[in-house]
């Protein structure tokens, strides 16, 4: 199975750091965040990785190269115009199709075991979800109890879970999607409403590094206060 790291964003809330450093290149646990992510995917058994680039993308490409030093093959999907999460994946499908593929947002620090995803064969998508953290204003999804695999839904008072930015997606999810920029949620929300998504609930360490406080917390955890079971 192939994987894609979404690494094109500007990281506006982390300015001024991200005015000179690409957000996935911020140091966490002694290495750039994206280096950890490549290692997680490699440990899971993934050997082909696609990374989309826009803001300061040359820093990422210079640090990772073709992936040989990490035991993987890396291809880059360059975006002269930033395409957002959905548009970025759609633009990179030429490198990811025809089968399902793993995606991970380039601002995620976690101790999730990515090898769990290699057995997933979703119809449209399989999402890793977590209990909604306090800093989130509202939850994105809920799961239907008693379904196997768990069926992901949204849009009711039962919503209590947040999408982790980790998933297995099938190219079928992008059929009929527009060219140009659009968020992945434009596809995930209708698919959930129609019962085309499965999911799992992860209760381990997970931080989406969007603010300075979240960056500090990720660094604190990566310095050994929260063990990393992927090592």
Secondary structure as the mmCIF struct_conf table of DSSP 4:
data_model
#
loop_
_struct_conf.conf_type_id
_struct_conf.id
_struct_conf.beg_label_comp_id
_struct_conf.beg_label_asym_id
_struct_conf.beg_label_seq_id
_struct_conf.end_label_comp_id
_struct_conf.end_label_asym_id
_struct_conf.end_label_seq_id
STRN STRN1 UNK A 2 UNK A 6
HELX_RH_3T_P HELX_RH_3T_P1 UNK A 12 UNK A 14
TURN_TY1_P TURN_TY1_P1 UNK A 15 UNK A 16
HELX_RH_AL_P HELX_RH_AL_P1 UNK A 17 UNK A 20
BEND BEND1 UNK A 21 UNK A 21
HELX_RH_3T_P HELX_RH_3T_P2 UNK A 23 UNK A 25
BEND BEND2 UNK A 26 UNK A 26
STRN STRN2 UNK A 27 UNK A 28
TURN_TY1_P TURN_TY1_P2 UNK A 29 UNK A 30
STRN STRN3 UNK A 31 UNK A 32
HELX_RH_AL_P HELX_RH_AL_P2 UNK A 33 UNK A 43
TURN_TY1_P TURN_TY1_P3 UNK A 44 UNK A 45
STRN STRN4 UNK A 48 UNK A 53
TURN_TY1_P TURN_TY1_P4 UNK A 55 UNK A 56
HELX_RH_AL_P HELX_RH_AL_P3 UNK A 57 UNK A 64
TURN_TY1_P TURN_TY1_P5 UNK A 65 UNK A 66
BEND BEND3 UNK A 67 UNK A 67
HELX_RH_3T_P HELX_RH_3T_P3 UNK A 68 UNK A 70
TURN_TY1_P TURN_TY1_P6 UNK A 71 UNK A 71
BEND BEND4 UNK A 72 UNK A 72
STRN STRN5 UNK A 73 UNK A 78
BEND BEND5 UNK A 80 UNK A 81
HELX_RH_AL_P HELX_RH_AL_P4 UNK A 84 UNK A 96
BEND BEND6 UNK A 98 UNK A 99
STRN STRN6 UNK A 101 UNK A 105
TURN_TY1_P TURN_TY1_P7 UNK A 106 UNK A 107
STRN STRN7 UNK A 108 UNK A 110
HELX_RH_3T_P HELX_RH_3T_P4 UNK A 114 UNK A 119
BEND BEND7 UNK A 123 UNK A 124
STRN STRN8 UNK A 125 UNK A 131
HELX_LH_PP_P HELX_LH_PP_P1 UNK A 132 UNK A 133
TURN_TY1_P TURN_TY1_P8 UNK A 134 UNK A 135
BEND BEND8 UNK A 137 UNK A 138
STRN STRN9 UNK A 141 UNK A 141
STRN STRN10 UNK A 142 UNK A 144
TURN_TY1_P TURN_TY1_P9 UNK A 145 UNK A 146
BEND BEND9 UNK A 148 UNK A 149
STRN STRN11 UNK A 150 UNK A 153
BEND BEND10 UNK A 155 UNK A 156
TURN_TY1_P TURN_TY1_P10 UNK A 157 UNK A 158
STRN STRN12 UNK A 161 UNK A 169
HELX_RH_3T_P HELX_RH_3T_P5 UNK A 171 UNK A 174
TURN_TY1_P TURN_TY1_P11 UNK A 175 UNK A 176
HELX_LH_PP_P HELX_LH_PP_P2 UNK A 177 UNK A 178
BEND BEND11 UNK A 179 UNK A 180
TURN_TY1_P TURN_TY1_P12 UNK A 184 UNK A 184
HELX_RH_AL_P HELX_RH_AL_P5 UNK A 185 UNK A 193
TURN_TY1_P TURN_TY1_P13 UNK A 194 UNK A 195
STRN STRN13 UNK A 197 UNK A 201
BEND BEND12 UNK A 204 UNK A 204
STRN STRN14 UNK A 206 UNK A 208
BEND BEND13 UNK A 211 UNK A 211
HELX_RH_AL_P HELX_RH_AL_P6 UNK A 212 UNK A 220
HELX_RH_PI_P HELX_RH_PI_P1 UNK A 221 UNK A 225
BEND BEND14 UNK A 226 UNK A 226
TURN_TY1_P TURN_TY1_P14 UNK A 229 UNK A 230
#
